Amino acid sequence: MWWRTHASLRFAMRTFATQASEDIEVVYRRYGSPTAVLEARKGADATAEACGPLDVAVRWLAAPINPADVNMIQGTYPIKPELPAIGGNEGVAVVERAGAEVQSLQEGDWVIPRAPGMGTWRKHSVHNYQHFMRVPSDLPVSQVATASINPCTALRLLTDFAELKEGDVVVQNGGNSSVGRCVIQLAAARGIKTVNLVRERYVHPHVVAAEIQMDMLCLW
C-alpha cells in the first residue's frame, strides 16, 4: 500500500538528508515499486555547471513525498518523465545564481516549480527561470514546499463543482489528509462548515496529532 511505500521513501530521503554536504539525487531508471527502483547517486556539480543567460541555479531546501510522486515512479501517473528521472514534483529552492538576462529572479529568492516533473529530490539543479515561481521567504519551509499541489487541489474542490456560500456544509472523506486539512482551512476562511470522515484503521500518531490540531482550531 502507498503509505508503506512512503515509509521506504522517507528512509531514502533521510539518507539523502544526512548526506547534505554532497550533491545527492534520488533517481529511478525504470518504473516500478519505489523500494526496488529508487537509488541515491552523486548529482552533477551545479556550482560548476554552466548557467545560461535565461537559467537559474538553485539549491533545494525541502521536497515532500506526495502520493503522486509514488505513482509517477510506479509508472501509473498520467505524466511519465523520460528515464532515467529524478523523483519529486514539489519543493522549495533558493536561487544561488541567475543568468545575465534573468530579470524577475535574483540570488536569494525562494522559488517553487510551476509544473510537475522537475525532479526535486536533489540538492542542486539548473533550469530556465520560467520554470519557477517566486514565493515569500518568510514562511515556514515545510509550508512553502507543499504549496503547489494540495492547497490548489483543495481550492478547486471548493470552487469547481458548486457555488458554495457562507453557512453551507461540505462533507469530505480523508479529512485528516493534507488535501483534507487544506479544505477545512479554506472552507473555514469562507464561513463554510465541514464534516470530515477518517477511515477506521491503525491510527498513526501523526493522525492523532492532526485531529487534535483541527479540534483546537475549532475547524472539525
KAZIPE-V956686 format. One record per residue. RES is the residue in one small letter. D_CENTER is the distance of its C-alpha to the mean C-alpha in whole Angstrom. Layout:
RES,D_CENTER
RES,D_CENTER
//
This chain:
m,20
w,16
w,16
r,18
t,16
h,13
a,16
s,17
l,14
r,13
f,17
a,16
m,13
r,16
t,18
f,16
a,16
t,20
q,21
a,19
s,22
e,22
d,20
i,18
e,16
v,15
v,17
y,18
r,21
r,22
y,20
g,21
s,20
p,17
t,20
a,22
v,20
l,18
e,20
a,19
r,21
k,22
g,20
a,22
d,24
a,22
t,24
a,27
e,25
a,27
c,25
g,27
p,28
l,25
d,22
v,20
a,19
v,16
r,15
w,12
l,12
a,9
a,6
p,5
i,6
n,6
p,10
a,9
d,9
v,12
n,14
m,13
i,15
q,17
g,18
t,18
y,15
p,17
i,16
k,17
p,17
e,20
l,21
p,20
a,17
i,14
g,11
g,7
n,6
e,3
g,5
v,8
a,12
v,15
v,18
e,21
r,23
a,23
g,26
a,29
e,29
v,25
q,26
s,23
l,21
q,23
e,22
g,20
d,18
w,15
v,12
i,9
p,9
r,12
a,11
p,9
g,11
m,11
g,11
t,9
w,10
r,13
k,15
h,16
s,17
v,19
h,18
n,20
y,19
q,19
h,15
f,14
m,14
r,15
v,14
p,16
s,16
d,18
l,15
p,14
v,11
s,9
q,9
v,9
a,5
t,4
a,7
s,7
i,7
n,8
p,10
c,12
t,12
a,14
l,16
r,17
l,18
l,21
t,22
d,22
f,25
a,27
e,28
l,28
k,30
e,30
g,31
d,30
v,28
v,25
v,25
q,22
n,21
g,18
g,19
n,17
s,14
s,11
v,12
g,15
r,15
c,14
v,17
i,19
q,18
l,19
a,22
a,23
a,23
r,25
g,27
i,26
k,27
t,25
v,26
n,23
l,24
v,22
r,24
e,26
r,25
y,25
v,23
h,21
p,22
h,18
v,19
v,22
a,21
a,19
e,22
i,24
q,21
m,22
d,25
m,26
l,24
c,27
l,24
w,25
//
